[in-house]
Amino acid sequence: MKKLLKKVREKNRKKGFTLIEMLLVLFIIAVLLLLILPNMASQKDNVQAKGDEALQTTYDSQASLYQMDQDVTSKPSVDTLQSAGYLTDKQAKRMKEIGVE
């Protein structure tokens, strides 16, 4: 009879994680997220700033090329470079957004 009761108890015992273990895992994940997310946001800002610097360089080089090709001395506008095919639509749009001239 004792063996039968022991088998029933062992069979009914559920295996799994305790509430404390689950809370500990969630706490660790939250701490990791707090450490990682701010770093990712600052990296995005750095990448955007470098991209804007590259656009300024592109504008300067394409404006110089346009001046040599067209034999003009004044610096062309972004619209002029775009219509002449020196800049893509995407480049021109972003240059206007950040105020490149």
N, CA, C and O of each residue as an XYZ file, in Angstrom:
404
protein
N       0.818     -1.189      0.000
C       0.000      0.000      0.000
C       0.866      1.259      0.000
O       0.556      2.234     -0.685
N       1.964      1.231      0.781
C       2.845      2.392      0.825
C       3.510      2.635     -0.518
O       3.704      3.780     -0.926
N       3.857      1.558     -1.199
C       4.486      1.695     -2.518
C       3.512      2.314     -3.517
O       3.909      3.125     -4.353
N       2.258      1.938     -3.432
C       1.237      2.475     -4.324
C       1.030      3.963     -4.079
O       0.922      4.729     -5.037
N       0.971      4.396     -2.809
C       0.822      5.813     -2.479
C       2.041      6.606     -2.944
O       1.903      7.732     -3.423
N       3.218      6.034     -2.805
C       4.438      6.705     -3.228
C       4.435      6.924     -4.747
O       4.835      7.984     -5.231
N       3.982      5.913     -5.486
C       3.914      6.029     -6.943
C       2.905      7.099     -7.370
O       3.158      7.841     -8.320
N       1.776      7.185     -6.682
C       0.742      8.180     -6.999
C       1.273      9.579     -6.731
O       1.068     10.486     -7.538
N       1.953      9.762     -5.607
C       2.518     11.074     -5.278
C       3.579     11.492     -6.300
O       3.613     12.647     -6.725
N       4.432     10.562     -6.686
C       5.477     10.873     -7.667
C       4.863     11.195     -9.029
O       5.370     12.051     -9.754
N       3.811     10.534     -9.365
C       3.158     10.762    -10.646
C       2.470     12.125    -10.686
O       2.461     12.781    -11.728
N       1.899     12.551     -9.571
C       1.194     13.824     -9.495
C       2.137     15.013     -9.341
O       1.721     16.154     -9.547
N       3.384     14.773     -8.987
C       4.343     15.867     -8.807
C       4.663     16.460    -10.182
O       5.095     15.758    -11.097
N       4.441     17.764    -10.302
C       4.665     18.446    -11.579
C       6.079     18.989    -11.609
O       6.584     19.514    -10.616
N       6.702     18.855    -12.757
C       8.044     19.383    -12.916
C       7.944     20.691    -13.684
O       7.129     20.822    -14.597
N       8.770     21.652    -13.314
C       8.757     22.939    -13.989
C       9.538     23.959    -13.200
O      10.226     23.627    -12.234
N       9.424     25.209    -13.621
C      10.147     26.298    -12.970
C       9.290     26.904    -11.863
O       8.064     26.968    -11.961
N       9.960     27.338    -10.829
C       9.237     28.018     -9.757
C       9.041     29.474    -10.129
O       9.666     29.978    -11.063
N       8.183     30.136     -9.405
C       7.904     31.551     -9.655
C       9.160     32.389     -9.431
O       9.413     33.333    -10.180
N       9.929     32.064     -8.435
C      11.159     32.807     -8.147
C      12.146     32.688     -9.308
O      12.768     33.673     -9.705
N      12.283     31.487     -9.845
C      13.193     31.295    -10.983
C      12.744     32.113    -12.203
O      13.569     32.712    -12.892
N      11.457     32.132    -12.455
C      10.942     32.894    -13.587
C      11.142     34.397    -13.375
O      11.504     35.109    -14.312
N      10.909     34.881    -12.161
C      11.111     36.301    -11.861
C      12.578     36.683    -11.992
O      12.895     37.776    -12.461
N      13.460     35.805    -11.589
C      14.889     36.069    -11.713
C      15.297     36.178    -13.174
O      16.068     37.068    -13.534
N      14.802     35.306    -14.006
C      15.102     35.359    -15.438
C      14.564     36.648    -16.051
O      15.260     37.294    -16.835
N      13.354     37.025    -15.712
C      12.781     38.269    -16.237
C      13.573     39.494    -15.775
O      13.755     40.443    -16.537
N      14.038     39.469    -14.541
C      14.843     40.567    -14.026
C      16.165     40.682    -14.793
O      16.587     41.786    -15.138
N      16.800     39.576    -15.053
C      18.067     39.586    -15.799
C      17.850     40.105    -17.211
O      18.655     40.890    -17.710
N      16.788     39.684    -17.852
C      16.484     40.164    -19.205
C      16.229     41.662    -19.193
O      16.693     42.370    -20.087
N      15.506     42.157    -18.205
C      15.218     43.592    -18.108
C      16.505     44.396    -17.919
O      16.669     45.454    -18.527
N      17.408     43.905    -17.089
C      18.683     44.602    -16.877
C      19.493     44.643    -18.167
O      20.069     45.678    -18.504
N      19.542     43.543    -18.881
C      20.273     43.510    -20.148
C      19.684     44.484    -21.162
O      20.421     45.164    -21.876
N      18.366     44.550    -21.225
C      17.715     45.491    -22.142
C      18.036     46.935    -21.773
O      18.250     47.772    -22.650
N      18.068     47.225    -20.478
C      18.400     48.582    -20.035
C      19.833     48.957    -20.404
O      20.133     50.131    -20.619
N      20.698     47.986    -20.474
C      22.086     48.255    -20.842
C      22.272     48.369    -22.354
O      23.090     49.162    -22.818
N      21.528     47.592    -23.114
C      21.735     47.515    -24.564
C      20.995     48.602    -25.330
O      21.574     49.191    -26.243
N      19.749     48.890    -25.002
C      18.939     49.807    -25.796
C      19.505     51.229    -25.881
O      19.532     51.781    -26.981
N      19.954     51.849    -24.798
C      20.518     53.198    -24.938
C      21.755     53.225    -25.842
O      21.969     54.191    -26.574
N      22.550     52.188    -25.789
C      23.736     52.114    -26.634
C      23.343     52.038    -28.110
O      23.995     52.645    -28.959
N      22.287     51.299    -28.412
C      21.837     51.183    -29.797
C      21.314     52.518    -30.315
O      21.534     52.853    -31.478
N      20.633     53.275    -29.481
C      20.098     54.572    -29.900
C      21.225     55.543    -30.209
O      21.148     56.291    -31.184
N      22.265     55.540    -29.396
C      23.389     56.450    -29.662
C      24.136     56.031    -30.920
O      24.642     56.887    -31.646
N      24.216     54.741    -31.191
C      24.866     54.271    -32.409
C      24.087     54.723    -33.646
O      24.682     55.073    -34.665
N      22.771     54.713    -33.553
C      21.948     55.170    -34.672
C      22.214     56.642    -34.962
O      22.311     57.042    -36.121
N      22.331     57.444    -33.910
C      22.624     58.865    -34.089
C      23.999     59.073    -34.726
O      24.165     59.942    -35.583
N      24.975     58.281    -34.311
C      26.317     58.386    -34.887
C      26.313     58.034    -36.371
O      26.951     58.709    -37.179
N      25.606     56.994    -36.714
C      25.533     56.578    -38.116
C      24.846     57.651    -38.954
O      25.280     57.945    -40.068
N      23.781     58.231    -38.423
C      23.065     59.285    -39.145
C      23.955     60.503    -39.357
O      23.935     61.099    -40.433
N      24.730     60.878    -38.356
C      25.625     62.034    -38.478
C      26.703     61.776    -39.530
O      27.034     62.668    -40.312
N      27.243     60.576    -39.549
C      28.261     60.243    -40.554
C      27.658     60.233    -41.957
O      28.305     60.645    -42.920
N      26.421     59.762    -42.067
C      25.743     59.775    -43.360
C      25.510     61.191    -43.859
O      25.647     61.464    -45.052
N      25.155     62.096    -42.944
C      24.942     63.496    -43.321
C      26.252     64.160    -43.749
O      26.269     64.973    -44.673
N      27.355     63.807    -43.067
C      28.668     64.328    -43.472
C      29.028     63.836    -44.870
O      29.578     64.586    -45.677
N      28.718     62.583    -45.149
C      28.999     62.023    -46.465
C      28.164     62.723    -47.540
O      28.643     62.945    -48.652
N      26.931     63.067    -47.213
C      26.097     63.791    -48.172
C      26.656     65.176    -48.460
O      26.607     65.644    -49.598
N      27.188     65.831    -47.436
C      27.808     67.138    -47.639
C      29.011     67.009    -48.573
O      29.200     67.842    -49.459
N      29.811     65.985    -48.380
C      30.964     65.740    -49.249
C      30.512     65.449    -50.681
O      31.118     65.918    -51.644
N      29.439     64.668    -50.802
C      28.893     64.365    -52.129
C      28.437     65.643    -52.822
O      28.708     65.853    -54.005
N      27.744     66.489    -52.076
C      27.280     67.749    -52.652
C      28.470     68.590    -53.130
O      28.463     69.116    -54.243
N      29.479     68.707    -52.285
C      30.640     69.519    -52.650
C      31.329     68.984    -53.909
O      31.692     69.756    -54.796
N      31.506     67.677    -53.982
C      32.189     67.106    -55.148
C      31.334     67.209    -56.412
O      31.855     67.501    -57.488
N      30.045     66.976    -56.292
C      29.172     67.068    -57.464
C      29.005     68.514    -57.922
O      28.881     68.781    -59.117
N      29.002     69.451    -56.962
C      28.915     70.865    -57.326
C      30.178     71.290    -58.075
O      30.096     72.028    -59.057
N      31.344     70.829    -57.616
C      32.599     71.140    -58.318
C      32.600     70.547    -59.717
O      33.013     71.201    -60.674
N      32.140     69.314    -59.833
C      32.065     68.660    -61.139
C      31.123     69.423    -62.067
O      31.437     69.626    -63.240
N      29.973     69.845    -61.548
C      29.020     70.614    -62.341
C      29.640     71.929    -62.797
O      29.478     72.323    -63.952
N      30.355     72.619    -61.889
C      30.989     73.893    -62.246
C      32.015     73.699    -63.352
O      32.118     74.532    -64.252
N      32.775     72.610    -63.296
C      33.762     72.355    -64.345
C      33.090     71.997    -65.673
O      33.498     72.473    -66.733
N      32.056     71.155    -65.603
C      31.374     70.728    -66.830
C      30.626     71.874    -67.500
O      30.625     71.985    -68.726
N      29.993     72.722    -66.703
C      29.167     73.795    -67.255
C      29.930     75.115    -67.386
O      29.403     76.085    -67.930
N      31.146     75.152    -66.898
C      31.998     76.342    -66.933
C      31.308     77.536    -66.257
O      31.204     78.621    -66.830
N      30.843     77.304    -65.026
C      30.239     78.366    -64.222
C      31.033     78.505    -62.927
O      31.715     77.574    -62.498
N      30.934     79.690    -62.308
C      31.680     79.912    -61.069
C      30.794     79.845    -59.824
O      31.283     79.570    -58.728
N      29.504     80.095    -59.990
C      28.614     80.066    -58.819
C      28.272     78.624    -58.466
O      28.163     77.754    -59.330
N      28.109     78.407    -57.177
C      27.791     77.060    -56.716
C      26.336     76.749    -57.044
O      25.456     77.552    -56.733
N      26.062     75.608    -57.661
C      24.680     75.268    -58.040
C      23.860     74.827    -56.834
O      24.402     74.386    -55.821
N      22.559     74.955    -56.963
C      21.656     74.510    -55.902
C      21.460     72.997    -56.002
O      21.846     72.364    -56.985
N      20.861     72.449    -54.977
C      20.572     71.009    -54.965
C      19.611     70.675    -56.100
O      19.763     69.649    -56.764
N      18.614     71.546    -56.327
C      17.657     71.305    -57.412
C      18.350     71.299    -58.770
O      18.023     70.479    -59.629
N      19.296     72.200    -58.968
C      20.027     72.258    -60.234
C      20.824     70.978    -60.447
O      20.818     70.407    -61.537
N      21.509     70.531    -59.401
C      22.293     69.298    -59.520
C      21.396     68.086    -59.764
O      21.759     67.177    -60.510
N      20.236     68.080    -59.138
C      19.310     66.970    -59.327
C      18.767     66.951    -60.757
O      18.722     65.898    -61.393
N      18.363     68.096    -61.248
C      17.801     68.137    -62.602
C      18.851     67.844    -63.667
O      18.521     67.339    -64.740
N      20.117     68.158    -63.379
C      21.191     67.879    -64.331
C      21.685     66.432    -64.229
O      22.516     66.009    -65.032
N      21.194     65.687    -63.274
C      21.564     64.282    -63.150
C      22.794     64.018    -62.292
O      23.335     62.913    -62.311
N      23.237     65.010    -61.547
C      24.410     64.837    -60.687
C      24.045     64.242    -59.325
O      24.904     63.700    -58.631
N      22.774     64.344    -58.947
C      22.289     63.791    -57.680
C      21.038     62.953    -57.938
O      20.252     63.250    -58.838
N      20.868     61.914    -57.142
C      19.640     61.126    -57.233
C      18.525     61.850    -56.471
O      18.780     62.771    -55.696
N      17.302     61.417    -56.707
C      16.158     62.010    -55.999
C      16.287     61.819    -54.496
O      15.980     62.723    -53.719
N      16.740     60.649    -54.091
C      16.889     60.346    -52.671
C      17.953     61.245    -52.030
O      17.756     61.754    -50.927
N      19.073     61.434    -52.721
C      20.124     62.305    -52.199
C      19.614     63.737    -52.069
O      19.831     64.392    -51.050
N      18.946     64.206    -53.094
C      18.451     65.583    -53.079
C      17.441     65.799    -51.963
O      17.466     66.826    -51.285
N      16.557     64.835    -51.775
C      15.547     64.955    -50.718
C      16.212     65.051    -49.352
O      15.842     65.898    -48.539
N      17.183     64.194    -49.096
C      17.858     64.205    -47.790
C      18.678     65.483    -47.609
O      18.751     66.025    -46.507
N      19.295     65.962    -48.692
C      20.073     67.210    -48.609
C      19.176     68.392    -48.243
O      19.573     69.273    -47.481
N      17.981     68.398    -48.786
C      17.041     69.470    -48.452
C      16.595     69.369    -46.992
O      16.399     70.383    -46.322
N      16.436     68.128    -46.508
C      16.016     67.922    -45.123
C      17.057     68.437    -44.130
O      16.708     69.021    -43.104
N      18.334     68.217    -44.440
C      19.383     68.618    -43.493
C      19.955     69.988    -43.807
O      20.800     70.487    -43.064
N      19.516     70.603    -44.886
C      19.920     71.968    -45.197
C      21.263     72.103    -45.880
O      21.990     73.063    -45.627
N      21.608     71.162    -46.740
C      22.868     71.256    -47.486
C      22.687     72.238    -48.619
O      21.723     72.143    -49.378
N      23.590     73.169    -48.740
C      23.604     74.132    -49.857
C      24.985     74.680    -50.002
O      25.232     75.508    -50.879
